[in-house]
Structures are given as C-alpha cells and as structure tokens.
Amino acid sequence: MSRVNHVGLCVTDLARSRRFYQDVFGFAHRRDLPVPDAAAARLLRVPEPVGLTAVYLEREGFVLELLHFERDGNDAARSRSFTEPGLTHLSFTVADVAATCARVAELGGEVLADTDMGGRAIMIRDPDGQLLELMPEAG
C-alpha cells in the first residue's frame, strides 16, 4: 500500500509563501526543518552548499512542503507550458472564488483574469509564479 506523503514547492521567500498559503487556503504550520547540506546534496542532487530549509504546511491531511535554498547559483524561475511534461498545477476548492482572488492579489499573487471560466474555475499564480487553479465548492 502507498499514499502521498507531501508535495514539495520551491520558493524564494519562505515567510511570504508561508503567509500566502496559510492566509489564502487555510494551511496550518506543521514544522520547520533545516536540512544538513550533506544529506540535502545527496538526496536532491544539489551541489553544496545547499542551504535548504523546508517548511511543512498542512490542510485536511494534505501536506505542502515549501523548500527554500539560501545559496548562490539557484536556477531562475521560468514560465512553463501546460504541455510540458511534469506537474502543471495544484487545484483548490474554495468557498468564495471572488473573495479568494481578492486575497491572492493582497498577498503578492496574481489572478489570471483571462482564464476565468464564468465562476467554474480560474487560474492564479502564487508569489513565485506557481500556477494554482481555484474551483468553487459544489452548491
């Protein structure tokens, strides 16, 4: 038997991202984990010094791991197409899409208004540009 343990998300500012995911989606802080360089370098294939701190957030059993690398030489963010292999987005069901969109903008995210499907779904970006889908609760 297997189950999903967590989803990892690389961020440029731990405090900003933690606040975003807590205030927009109601995640609770679970723990901070400074990871020793040797262990992180081997597991993640990142050359030392790694400078990794992980922050674990949880909501209804779903764990989101925010990863921050305090080091020179990190890759720059880039725009990814939905057709590029790999994880494309995370999707969240919210009670009020309009209110959530307003909160997203207040906390450094971006609402992609041109993706609005008439209240059925809309895409947003978190403060680092990660695509997130908002869907309303079934009414």
MOJOLIN-V835427 format. One record per residue. N is the residue number from 1. RES is the residue in one letter. SS is DSSP state (H for helix, E for strand, - for the rest). OMEGA is omega as a letter, one per 40 degrees, with the letter a starting at -180 (* if undefined). Layout:
n: (N;N)
res: (RES;RES)
ss: (SS;SS)
omega: (OMEGA;OMEGA)
This chain:
n: (1;2;3;4;5;6;7;8;9;10;11;12;13;14;15;16;17;18;19;20;21;22;23;24;25;26;27;28;29;30;31;32;33;34;35;36;37;38;39;40;41;42;43;44;45;46;47;48;49;50;51;52;53;54;55;56;57;58;59;60;61;62;63;64;65;66;67;68;69;70;71;72;73;74;75;76;77;78;79;80;81;82;83;84;85;86;87;88;89;90;91;92;93;94;95;96;97;98;99;100;101;102;103;104;105;106;107;108;109;110;111;112;113;114;115;116;117;118;119;120;121;122;123;124;125;126;127;128;129;130;131;132;133;134;135;136;137;138;139)
res: (M;S;R;V;N;H;V;G;L;C;V;T;D;L;A;R;S;R;R;F;Y;Q;D;V;F;G;F;A;H;R;R;D;L;P;V;P;D;A;A;A;A;R;L;L;R;V;P;E;P;V;G;L;T;A;V;Y;L;E;R;E;G;F;V;L;E;L;L;H;F;E;R;D;G;N;D;A;A;R;S;R;S;F;T;E;P;G;L;T;H;L;S;F;T;V;A;D;V;A;A;T;C;A;R;V;A;E;L;G;G;E;V;L;A;D;T;D;M;G;G;R;A;I;M;I;R;D;P;D;G;Q;L;L;E;L;M;P;E;A;G)
ss: (-;-;-;-;-;-;E;E;E;E;-;-;-;H;H;H;H;H;H;H;H;H;H;H;H;-;-;E;E;E;E;E;E;E;-;-;H;H;H;H;H;H;H;H;-;-;-;-;-;-;-;E;E;E;E;E;E;E;E;-;-;E;E;E;E;E;E;E;E;-;-;-;-;-;-;-;-;-;-;-;-;-;-;-;-;-;-;-;-;E;E;E;E;E;-;-;H;H;H;H;H;H;H;H;H;H;-;-;-;E;E;E;H;H;H;-;-;-;-;-;-;E;E;E;E;-;-;-;-;-;E;E;E;E;E;E;-;-;-)
omega: (i;i;i;i;i;i;a;a;i;a;a;a;a;a;a;a;i;i;i;a;i;a;a;a;i;i;i;i;i;i;i;i;i;a;i;a;a;a;a;a;a;a;a;a;i;a;i;e;a;i;a;i;i;i;a;i;a;i;i;i;i;a;i;i;i;a;i;i;i;a;i;i;i;i;i;i;i;i;i;i;i;a;i;i;a;a;a;a;i;a;a;i;a;a;a;a;a;i;i;i;i;i;i;a;i;a;i;i;a;i;i;a;a;i;a;a;i;i;a;i;i;i;i;i;i;a;i;i;i;i;i;i;i;i;a;i;i;a;*)
